[in-house]
Amino acid sequence: MDRRKEAILRAITDDYIETAEPVGSRTIARKYGLGLSPATIRNEMADLEELGYLHQPHTSAGRIPSDKGYRFYVDVLIPDPKISEEEEQFVRDKMSVPQVKADEVLRRALRVLGLMTHYAAVAITPSLMDSVVRAVRFVPIDDRHVLVVVVTDPGLVQNRIVEVDRVASEALTVAGQRISARLRGRALRDVNIDICMELAEEVPDPNLYPVLMEMLMEGLADTSEKVLVDGTINLMDHPEFRQIARAKALLAALEERERLHEVISMSAQIGVVIGEENVYEGVRDCSVVSATYGGGGRTVGAVGVIGPTRMEYARAIAVVQLVADMLSEMLSGTMSA
């Protein structure tokens, strides 16, 4: 594509992203200082349409970018994505939290993504099955309840409250220390029934063993990847989804968590998936921007946003990458408050 066509395609895409209205040649000539007459711009627009980068939604309307046009815009035309230092500090402040469950960290991240982009935010939680055990703790809450805490590399915390019969807190502490020593360095997927049976000798009170094993297995049960979604209401503010039937179809699609997992996983590999590129038909009116996060040299999940193909791509890319980087920093223990 020559420079003139690139400039016109960029102007049309920028204008359509801003206004949600089809763009005519006179608008481009008046607003974007390309030094071209409306007639020349109109001819170039016709060529871009023939090449598949633009299409005309109505006979008398201007043009709007096609998925192919958006792809060229994202790959070639937009400047390096970045946000201001003030916005970066805002994100950092919102996400700076003490060590908590992975789900809660991600829910905070999703709220930040929704606030910063005004699109729906999606995350794939880490699968703890490949994580390596750092520590197991049993923390008494009261006479009948114990908090099971599993800490894994890279810095993920999984905890659950389990109801038990009365157990001395000293016995729980000792058992937790001994079980931690035996499990430390093992991947969670390797913690099976045989290993749990081996742990019996580490429990100071034989009567405590069945209770602790139940607690441990419950504490390790919630280890599969999940898809979290937040901010779907944001999509209703975009004109593309103000038609009730279209909005209902999109909201229904966002409830299909397994399919969303495919969408975010695919997007995270290449950064941006646009319209018909989506593997899931339910979101082919949308674009997806996502990025992976991890710690200890491993990728453990992904975060992203879903919005109309008329997306503010530069901003979405910058915000998603920032949030993913901060999640990685938190998991690596390097993020400052």
Secondary structure as UniProt FT lines:
FT   HELIX           3..19
FT   HELIX           25..31
FT   HELIX           38..50
FT   TURN            51..52
FT   STRAND          54..55
FT   TURN            59..60
FT   STRAND          63..65
FT   HELIX           67..72
FT   HELIX           73..77
FT   HELIX           85..95
FT   HELIX           102..117
FT   STRAND          120..124
FT   HELIX           128..130
FT   STRAND          132..140
FT   STRAND          145..153
FT   TURN            154..155
FT   STRAND          156..163
FT   HELIX           169..183
FT   TURN            184..185
FT   HELIX           188..190
FT   HELIX           193..198
FT   HELIX           199..202
FT   HELIX           206..208
FT   HELIX           209..221
FT   STRAND          227..230
FT   HELIX           232..237
FT   HELIX           239..241
FT   HELIX           244..254
FT   HELIX           257..270
FT   STRAND          272..274
FT   HELIX           275..277
FT   HELIX           281..283
FT   TURN            284..285
FT   STRAND          286..295
FT   TURN            296..297
FT   STRAND          298..308
FT   HELIX           313..332
//
